[in-house]
Amino acid sequence: MNRERTIVLWCPDWPVIAARSATDLPLGIPLALIDHGMVFACAPEARHLGVRRGLTVREAQFRCTDLVVLAYDPTVDRRAFDPILDGLEKITPGVAVLRPGTCAIRARGPVRYYGGESAAARALLDYLHGAGLTEARVGIADGPFAAEQAARRGRPGPGAAPAVAGRPEPDPSEPRDRVRIVPAGQSAAFLAPLPVSAAADAGLGALLARLGVHTLGQFASLPAQDVHRRFGAAAAQAHARAAGREHEEIVPRTPTPVFDRGQDFEPALDRIDQLAFALRSTADTFVRALREQTLVCTAVSILVSTEDSLLTERTWRHPRWFTASDLIDRVRWQLQGDGRADSGLRAGVVRVVFSPDQVDAVANHEDGLWGSGPDERIHHALTRVQGLVGHAGVLTAAIDGGRLLADRQRWLPWGDEPTGSASRGPARGSGADDRPWAGSLGGLLPATVYRAAHPVTLVADDGRSPGVDDRGALDGAPRRFAPERTSAGSARPELRPVAAWAGPWPVLERWWDTAAGRTVHRLQIVEENGDAWLLALDEDGWRAEARYD
């Protein structure tokens, strides 16, 4: 059975290259990446001083006192490898990622295009060298495993030690040919002298070594059925690789579609009505590209560049999904708020970019069998009014985080989600209002909350207003209450008996800030007629924060 010829491109020390590009570390510095307390990868400068993969951090620093240690981040590897893959796909399609720094390509297409395996390998290698990967290597063989081993070994130069997958990598600076082609049908012979750990995991490799099986050739000579019966499916897969009979197929990656849409304006546009008309086709293209992928945009980032080099970017959210008209409205609101649509701008706009920040499947937003009923009509009505009066002209109520009840009231423009940060305490938004706030009121909350707490009258047995001492206790029991306070020249309000009371509970906010700090003591009282109140004592006296209806 003929195996599919495969090209594998390998970039030695890719984790180190990616980490250097992310941290701007200069070349020549001994660097080691640490994962779970062990050296995961190290630079050639560190290997020359004795640092190897698998060493502990202490042992590595003992061998190389100038060693720079960074935490290994696989996300950095993937992110740095994406531009390389994009460039390779411009040369030849069908690139499959084996791991960051290593990719495989079906050889049939590039070989036909470039006129041979050697020419195809050199063309790919030239691109990698042009991208700054001067140590990159190419291997061609029957199947991805054999091709990767060919790329990792190349043609050994004088004194070059073979590399072993899963063990410390050989020094890429050693003299080697950068391209190795294993003739068709000879992959098994090429793999035979390699150590068995190249195809098997650490546990299976150690077990086979104890049984006297040290090379892939010895492992491949064992009966396949016996290997599967004795060692399991993973060992059977490793046995097929060792015998050059691997069954892995090259599955090209599917490039992530780019939905960003932008438009440049030359000359610059200095009127919003002109800008809205010019952006209509771009907005339609943006929405249509998402719909072709059965997606809708629920949050969009809009970047506006002006001719005076000012960049403004804002993320807008929508209660349902964005249409082209919604996008145009957001551009207008971002530039001028609720100004008139035909008013001018301080600087002309030279570029506008729509970028989806959050997308969702269109199936989650389709109308039901009988329509969406009142919700649909309410949405269209509020959106239409908002388009006429501006973004902040239509507000909806939301519950926010906070200690005092008035702090938890928040008005948001229609379509926006609760985001931002609180002036005191934990960050608001992102579920902050679901977490407990130290000093907040627990249990059943009052039904009527006053936006601004109004003064009240509360007196004790001796006729004076009770206060709170240094220990946080009342210096007099509340006996009478009036929902208004006596003012100069007015009659004394009617005082009603207090049947029960509880508290006080202190609320200390920003005690370290003398300008913004606030101290409030809260008290609950119940009148004889059953009315209940939540009171707060601050520097201005007793105030009614809310009422239990």
N, C-alpha and C positions, 0 to 999 in steps of 0.2 A: 504493500500500500504506500503510495507516494504521499509524503508529508508536505504541507504547505511551506514554501520558503518564506522566511521571516527575516526582517531587518530590525535589529534592536539598537537603539542609541542610548549610550550610558554616559552620564556626566559624573565623574568621580568627585567625591567630597561635596555633593550637592547641598546637604544640610548646612555645611560651613559656608558655602557660597551664598546661600539664601540668607543666613544669619548676618553675614557681613554686609550684604546689600540693605538689609533692614535696619542695621545699627550704624552704618557708615564707618565701620572699623577699617583702618588701612591694611594693606597687604603687608605681610612679613611679621605680623604679630601672632604668636602661638595662641591658638584658640581651641577650646573644647566645649562641646555641647553636652549638657548633663540631663539625663532622664532617669528618674527614680534613684538618684544618688550615684549613678554609674555614668561613665563616659559613653555617650552614644555615638559621637563622631568627633574627629579632631582634625586640625589643619596639618599640612605637611610639615610646617615649622615645629609643631608639637610632636609629631611622630619622630622627627630627627632627634629629639631630646628624650625619647623613650616612652612617650604617652601612647597608649593603645586603647582601643575600644574594649569596654568591659572593666576597666580599672575603676576603683573608687576615687572620689574627688581628692581625698587625702593623699593617696598613692600617686595620682597624676600630678598634684601640686608638689609633691616631694621630688618627683623626677624633673619637673619643669617649674622652677620657682616663679618665673614670669608668666605663667599660664593665665590667660584670660578665660574665665568661666562664665558661660551663659546657659540659661535654661532652654532646653530643646522645645520648640513649638512647631508641631506638624502643620499648623495653619500657615505659618510663614513659608514652609516648603512649597505647599500647594499654590499659594498666592504668587510666589516668585516664579514658579514653573509655567504658569498660564501664559505669559507673553511668549515664552519659548515655543510652546505648543501652537500658539496662533501663528507664529512665523513659519513653523514647519508645515502647517496646513496650507500655507500659501504656496509651498513648493510641491507638496504631494498630499492628497487627501487621505483620510482613513487612519489617523494617528490614534493609537490606543495607549493609555497611560497605565504602565505596570505599577509604578510608584513615582513620587516626585523625584525627578532626576533621571528616570529611565522610562522609555517609551518604545513601543513596537509598531511596525508597519508591515502590511502584506507586501512582499517583494515584487509581486507580479506587475503591478502598475508602474512603480518607479523604474523597474528594470526595462520594461518596454519603452518608456519615455526617454530614459537616458542612454539606452543602448547596451546595457549590461549591468551586472551586479556591482562590479568595481566602480563603474562610472556613477551609478546611483549612490553608492556609499560615499564617494568623494564629494558629490554634490551636497548631500546632507551634512557631511563633515565641514565643508566650506561654510555653510550657513552657521553652524554652531560656532566655528572659529570666529566668524564675523560678529557673532553675538557676544564675544568675549569668553567663550568656553573653549579655551585653547587645549585643554586636556581631555576633551570629549573623545569617545571611541565608538566604533561601529562594529557590530558583529552580524554575520549572515549565516544562517544554518536552517536545518529542517525543524521548525517549531520555535516558539519563543524562548523556551528554557535553554536549548542548545545555543541559540543565537545570543542570549544574554551571557552565557558562559564564554562564548567566543569574544564578545565585546569586552568582558572583564579581564580576559587574559591576553588578547592580542597575540603578537608574536614575541615571545620572551627574548629580551636582550641579555647580555652577559650579566650573570648574577641576579637575575630577577626571580623573585619567589612567587609561586602561583598564589592567587587569591582564593579564599574559601568563603562562600556565601554564609552569612550568619556569624562570621569571625572577623577579627580586625582586618580591614582592607589593606592591600599592599600599597606601597607608596606610589602614587600616580606619577611622580617625577622621575621614576626609574625609566631607562630607555626602552621603549616598546613601539611597535608598529601600531598606528591608531585604527587600522582596519584589519579584520580577520574574517576570511570567508571559508567556511567549512563546505567542501563539495557535497553535492546532493547525494544522499544515501550513506554518508560517512559520519553522521552525527554520533552514532553509537560508538564508533571507534575513537572519535574525538573525546567523548565523555568518559571512556573507560578508565583512563589513568587518574581522573579527578577523585578527590576524597569523597566518601559517601555523604559527608555532612553538607555537600553542595546541593543535594536534592532532598535530604531528609532533615527533619527538625532536630533540635538538640537532644531530645529524649530518645528518638529512634536512632539517631547517629551514635549515641553512646552505647545503646543496646547492641547494635550491629557490630560496633568495634569490639565489644566484649565477646561476641560470637565469632570473631576472626574475619569479619567482612569490613574491609577498610577502603575499598575503591568502588566507584560506580560500576566498573566492569564486573567485579565480583558480585555485586548486588544484582546486576542485570542477569547474571548466569543462573540465579535461583529461579525455580518454577514460579510463574506468576500466581497460580492458584494457591500454592503453599504460602506465598508471602501474604496474600489477602486473607487466607484462613488463619494464619498465625499472628499477623501484626495489624490487620484491619484495613479499612478503606484508604486512610491517609498513606499508609505504607505502600499499598497497591498503586496509588497515584505516583508516589516517589519512584517506585520500581519501573513504571512506564516511562517516566522521564529519564531514568538512568539507561534504559534500553533504547532510547531514541524513539519511543512510541507514544509520546505525549498526545493527549487529546484536547488540550486547550486551544481555543480559537481566538483569533484577534478580533476583538469587539471595539470598533472605533468609537471614540468619545463623541457625544452629541454636543456640539458647541452651544453654550447658553445663549439664547436669542437676546439681542440688544434692542430694548424698546425705547431707548432715549431718542428723542427727536428734537432737533434744533433748527433755527433759521437765523441767518445773518441778514443785516439790512445795510445797504449801501446805496444812497446816503442814509444816515441815521434818521429815524423817525422820532419826531418830538411832539406828536399828538396821539392821545390814547385811541381816538376813533380810527386813525390810520393804522395804528399798531394792531388793533382788534381785527380789522379787515384783512390785514396782511397775514395774520397768524391763523386765520380760519383753516386754511388747507393743512397747515402743520398739525393743528389740533385734531383735525379729522384723521390724518394719517396715524397719529399717535394712538387714538382710540381704536382705529381699524386694525392696527398691528396687534394690539392686545386681543381683540375679538377673534382674530384668525387663530390665536393660540387658546381660544376658549377661556380668556381671562378678562377681568375688569380691574380697573385701578380704583382703590379705595383711599389711597394717600399718594400725593404727588409732590415732588420737589420742583420748584420753578426757579431757574437761575436767569437773572436779567443783567446784562452788561450794558453800560452806557458809554458814551464817547469820552467822558472824563475819567475813564478807567475805574468806575465804581461798580462793584459786583454786589448784588443783593440776591439772597437765596432764602426761600421760606418753604416749609413743608405744610401743605394744606391737606385737610382730611374731609371726607364726605360721608354723610350718614348712609348713603347707598353706594353709588359709583359715579365716576366722572364722565360726563359727556363733553363733546367739543365746546358747547356753550358754557359749561361750567368752567372749563379751563380758561376760556377767554375772560370770564368774570374774575377768576382768581388773579390773572395777570393785571387786570385793571385795578382790583383792590390792592394788590401788592405795590403797585406804582403810586397810586393816589388815594388809597383808602376809599372813602365815600364821596370823592369829588365827582364833578360832572364828567361824563364820558367824552365830551369834546374839548376838555380843558387841556392846556399845554403842560409840558414837563420841563423841569429845570435843565435836563440834559437829554440829548437824543439817545434812543435805544439802538444799539448796534447788534445785539444778539439776545435771543431768548431760547432756553432749553427746557423741555419737559422731561422729567426723569421719574419713573414710577418708584415710589418708596414702599408701597405695599400693594400687592395684587392678590386676587382671590378668584376661584373658579366661578365662571359665569353661572353654573348650575345652582350655586348657593344664593343667587340674586334674581333668579327668574321668577316671574309672576306665577301664582298658583292657578289652578284650573278655573277658579271663579274670580281671578284678579286679586289684588292686594287690598281692596276695600278702602276704608277711610285713611289708612296709612299712606297710600299712594296719593290721594287727593290732598292730604295735609302737606306731604312733602312738596308737591308741585306748587301749592299755594304759597308756602313759606319761601321756597326757592325763588318764585317769581317776585315776591315782595322784597326779598333780600337783594335781588338783582336791581331793583329800583332804588332802594334806600341805602344800599351799601352793606358791607360785610357785617359791621357791628350794629346794623339797624334792626336785626331780628335776633333776639336772645332767648335762650332756654336755660332753665334752672338745673343745677347739678349739685350733688353732695360732694364736698371736698373734705380733706383732713383738717383737723384743728382741735383745740382744747375747749374753747368757748363756742357755744352754739352758733353765734353770729359768724364766726370764722369759717364754719362749715358750709355757709351759703355762698354759692358762686354762680355768676351769670356768664354763659358762654355764647358766642355767636353760633347760629344754627349751622350744624354740620361739624363743629369742632369737638374734639374729645378733651376731657380734663387732663391737661399736661402742665408742666412748669414746676416750680418749687415753692413751698410755703415760706412765708416770712419768718415763721417760727416752727421749730420742731422738725420732724422727718420730712423728706421730699414729698410733695403732693404729686398726684398722678401715679400711673403705673401701679395702682393697687395700694398706694400709701394710706388711703382712707379706710382700707379694710384692716389695717394693722392697728393695734392699740396705741393710743397716745397717753403718755403719762400725765395724769391730772385731768383727763377727759371724763365727762359724765357717763356713768354706766346705767344699765337698767332701762326702764321705759323712759323715752325722751318726751319732753313737752310738745304739745301740738302747735302752740302759738309761740314763735320765736320773734322777738323784736329786733329789727335791723339795728337800731340804736337803743341801748338799754336806757329806760327813762327813770328819773328819780322817784323814790317811794319813801314813805315814812314808816319807821320801825322803832318801837319804844319798849323799854323794859319796865320792871315794877317801879323803879324810882323815877320814871318819866323821861329819862334820857335815852339817847340812841345807843344800843349796845355796840361794843367794839370787840376787837380780837387782840388778846395779849400776846406776849412773846412766845408762849407755848402753843399758839394756834387755837386757843379755847375762847369762847365768848365770856366777856366779863359781866354779862347779865342775861337772864333768860328772856327771850322775846315774848311779850304779852299782848301787844296791840299792833295793828298794821293798817296802813292806808295806802292805796295804789297811786297816790300822788304825794308830793312833798310840799310842805308849807313854804310859801315865799313871802317876802317882805310886803306888807300892806294888804295881804289876803287873809281870809278867814282860815282857821285851823281846820284841816280836813277831818272828816268823821273817821275815828279810829275804830276798827273792828277787832274783836277778840281773836287771838291765835290759839287754835286748839292743839296743835302739835308742831314740832319743828325737828329738824335733823341737820347736823353739820357742826361747825363749818369745815369745808374742805379747801385747802390752799391750792392755788395755781401759781406757780413761779415760772415766769418765762424770761429767758435771756437775763438771768440775774447778774451776769458778768458785764452787761452793757448798761451803763447808767443812763444812756439816752433812750434806748429802745426797750429797756427792761420793764416788766409789768408784774405786779403782785395783786392777786384777786383772791378773796375768800368767798366761797359759795355757800348758800344756805337754802334749805327747803323748808317752807312753812305751809301749814294747812289751816284755813280759817274754819270757824264753827259752821258756816254755811256750806262747807265742802270744797270751796275754791282752794286750789293749790298753786303755789308760786315758787319759782326759782329765782333767788336773789343773789346779788354779787356785791361785795363790799370792796371799794377801791379808795383811792385818795380823795375822791369827791363824795364819798358816803355810800349809802345803800341805794342800789338800783335794781329794777326788775329786768332780769335777762330773758325770762320766758314764763309762760303760764300753762298749767296743765288743764286742758279743757275736757 
